[in-house]
Amino acid sequence: MAHPAWGCGSTDVQLIGGKTKTTLNLNPLKPFTLVNHKPAGKQKFMCNKCGKVWEQKI
């Protein structure tokens, strides 16, 4: 099933940009992980088949 925002319906896409949010790790069970990185806001994707570029919130 194709995603409506993808246009061509391909699943061959790549992430080409977007903002990330960095926070300190507060989990005592993972002592070697100092910070966590998560995508924030809209991310930019590109279809590898047709070349279409779009933004989507993850």
CNS distance restraints for C-alpha pairs under 8 A (distance, minus, plus):
assign (resid   1 and name CA) (resid   9 and name CA) 7.68 0.50 0.50
assign (resid   2 and name CA) (resid   6 and name CA) 7.24 0.50 0.50
assign (resid   2 and name CA) (resid   8 and name CA) 7.97 0.50 0.50
assign (resid   2 and name CA) (resid   9 and name CA) 4.49 0.50 0.50
assign (resid   2 and name CA) (resid  10 and name CA) 7.08 0.50 0.50
assign (resid   2 and name CA) (resid  11 and name CA) 7.98 0.50 0.50
assign (resid   3 and name CA) (resid   7 and name CA) 7.68 0.50 0.50
assign (resid   3 and name CA) (resid   9 and name CA) 6.29 0.50 0.50
assign (resid   4 and name CA) (resid   9 and name CA) 7.69 0.50 0.50
assign (resid   5 and name CA) (resid  54 and name CA) 7.84 0.50 0.50
assign (resid   6 and name CA) (resid  10 and name CA) 7.20 0.50 0.50
assign (resid   6 and name CA) (resid  47 and name CA) 7.91 0.50 0.50
assign (resid   6 and name CA) (resid  54 and name CA) 7.74 0.50 0.50
assign (resid   8 and name CA) (resid  50 and name CA) 7.33 0.50 0.50
assign (resid  10 and name CA) (resid  47 and name CA) 7.16 0.50 0.50
assign (resid  10 and name CA) (resid  49 and name CA) 7.31 0.50 0.50
assign (resid  11 and name CA) (resid  47 and name CA) 7.92 0.50 0.50
assign (resid  12 and name CA) (resid  47 and name CA) 6.14 0.50 0.50
assign (resid  12 and name CA) (resid  48 and name CA) 5.74 0.50 0.50
assign (resid  12 and name CA) (resid  49 and name CA) 6.93 0.50 0.50
assign (resid  13 and name CA) (resid  45 and name CA) 6.63 0.50 0.50
assign (resid  13 and name CA) (resid  46 and name CA) 5.57 0.50 0.50
assign (resid  13 and name CA) (resid  47 and name CA) 4.42 0.50 0.50
assign (resid  13 and name CA) (resid  48 and name CA) 5.53 0.50 0.50
assign (resid  14 and name CA) (resid  45 and name CA) 5.62 0.50 0.50
assign (resid  14 and name CA) (resid  46 and name CA) 5.50 0.50 0.50
assign (resid  14 and name CA) (resid  47 and name CA) 6.62 0.50 0.50
assign (resid  14 and name CA) (resid  48 and name CA) 7.16 0.50 0.50
assign (resid  15 and name CA) (resid  43 and name CA) 7.30 0.50 0.50
assign (resid  15 and name CA) (resid  44 and name CA) 6.05 0.50 0.50
assign (resid  15 and name CA) (resid  45 and name CA) 4.57 0.50 0.50
assign (resid  15 and name CA) (resid  46 and name CA) 6.57 0.50 0.50
assign (resid  16 and name CA) (resid  43 and name CA) 7.88 0.50 0.50
assign (resid  16 and name CA) (resid  44 and name CA) 5.61 0.50 0.50
assign (resid  16 and name CA) (resid  45 and name CA) 5.51 0.50 0.50
assign (resid  16 and name CA) (resid  46 and name CA) 6.70 0.50 0.50
assign (resid  17 and name CA) (resid  43 and name CA) 5.97 0.50 0.50
assign (resid  17 and name CA) (resid  44 and name CA) 5.06 0.50 0.50
assign (resid  17 and name CA) (resid  45 and name CA) 7.23 0.50 0.50
assign (resid  18 and name CA) (resid  39 and name CA) 7.24 0.50 0.50
assign (resid  18 and name CA) (resid  40 and name CA) 7.54 0.50 0.50
assign (resid  18 and name CA) (resid  41 and name CA) 7.59 0.50 0.50
assign (resid  18 and name CA) (resid  42 and name CA) 6.36 0.50 0.50
assign (resid  18 and name CA) (resid  43 and name CA) 4.42 0.50 0.50
assign (resid  18 and name CA) (resid  44 and name CA) 5.85 0.50 0.50
assign (resid  19 and name CA) (resid  39 and name CA) 6.10 0.50 0.50
assign (resid  19 and name CA) (resid  40 and name CA) 5.51 0.50 0.50
assign (resid  19 and name CA) (resid  41 and name CA) 6.70 0.50 0.50
assign (resid  19 and name CA) (resid  42 and name CA) 7.47 0.50 0.50
assign (resid  19 and name CA) (resid  43 and name CA) 7.08 0.50 0.50
assign (resid  20 and name CA) (resid  37 and name CA) 6.40 0.50 0.50
assign (resid  20 and name CA) (resid  38 and name CA) 5.47 0.50 0.50
assign (resid  20 and name CA) (resid  39 and name CA) 4.31 0.50 0.50
assign (resid  20 and name CA) (resid  40 and name CA) 5.02 0.50 0.50
assign (resid  21 and name CA) (resid  37 and name CA) 5.67 0.50 0.50
assign (resid  21 and name CA) (resid  38 and name CA) 5.23 0.50 0.50
assign (resid  21 and name CA) (resid  39 and name CA) 6.04 0.50 0.50
assign (resid  21 and name CA) (resid  40 and name CA) 5.70 0.50 0.50
assign (resid  22 and name CA) (resid  35 and name CA) 6.57 0.50 0.50
assign (resid  22 and name CA) (resid  36 and name CA) 5.61 0.50 0.50
assign (resid  22 and name CA) (resid  37 and name CA) 4.63 0.50 0.50
assign (resid  22 and name CA) (resid  38 and name CA) 6.58 0.50 0.50
assign (resid  23 and name CA) (resid  35 and name CA) 5.56 0.50 0.50
assign (resid  23 and name CA) (resid  36 and name CA) 5.30 0.50 0.50
assign (resid  23 and name CA) (resid  37 and name CA) 6.68 0.50 0.50
assign (resid  24 and name CA) (resid  34 and name CA) 6.14 0.50 0.50
assign (resid  24 and name CA) (resid  35 and name CA) 4.40 0.50 0.50
assign (resid  24 and name CA) (resid  36 and name CA) 6.14 0.50 0.50
assign (resid  25 and name CA) (resid  33 and name CA) 6.48 0.50 0.50
assign (resid  25 and name CA) (resid  34 and name CA) 5.36 0.50 0.50
assign (resid  25 and name CA) (resid  35 and name CA) 4.93 0.50 0.50
assign (resid  25 and name CA) (resid  36 and name CA) 5.96 0.50 0.50
assign (resid  27 and name CA) (resid  31 and name CA) 7.39 0.50 0.50
assign (resid  39 and name CA) (resid  43 and name CA) 7.51 0.50 0.50
assign (resid  39 and name CA) (resid  58 and name CA) 7.49 0.50 0.50
assign (resid  40 and name CA) (resid  58 and name CA) 8.00 0.50 0.50
assign (resid  41 and name CA) (resid  57 and name CA) 5.89 0.50 0.50
assign (resid  41 and name CA) (resid  58 and name CA) 7.49 0.50 0.50
assign (resid  42 and name CA) (resid  55 and name CA) 5.95 0.50 0.50
assign (resid  42 and name CA) (resid  56 and name CA) 5.18 0.50 0.50
assign (resid  42 and name CA) (resid  57 and name CA) 4.26 0.50 0.50
assign (resid  42 and name CA) (resid  58 and name CA) 6.83 0.50 0.50
assign (resid  43 and name CA) (resid  55 and name CA) 5.45 0.50 0.50
assign (resid  43 and name CA) (resid  56 and name CA) 5.46 0.50 0.50
assign (resid  43 and name CA) (resid  57 and name CA) 5.98 0.50 0.50
assign (resid  43 and name CA) (resid  58 and name CA) 7.00 0.50 0.50
assign (resid  44 and name CA) (resid  53 and name CA) 7.03 0.50 0.50
assign (resid  44 and name CA) (resid  54 and name CA) 5.77 0.50 0.50
assign (resid  44 and name CA) (resid  55 and name CA) 4.41 0.50 0.50
assign (resid  44 and name CA) (resid  56 and name CA) 6.51 0.50 0.50
assign (resid  45 and name CA) (resid  53 and name CA) 5.66 0.50 0.50
assign (resid  45 and name CA) (resid  54 and name CA) 5.54 0.50 0.50
assign (resid  45 and name CA) (resid  55 and name CA) 6.17 0.50 0.50
assign (resid  45 and name CA) (resid  56 and name CA) 7.59 0.50 0.50
assign (resid  46 and name CA) (resid  51 and name CA) 6.06 0.50 0.50
assign (resid  46 and name CA) (resid  52 and name CA) 5.61 0.50 0.50
assign (resid  46 and name CA) (resid  53 and name CA) 4.39 0.50 0.50
assign (resid  46 and name CA) (resid  54 and name CA) 6.60 0.50 0.50
assign (resid  47 and name CA) (resid  51 and name CA) 4.94 0.50 0.50
assign (resid  47 and name CA) (resid  52 and name CA) 5.35 0.50 0.50
assign (resid  47 and name CA) (resid  53 and name CA) 6.59 0.50 0.50
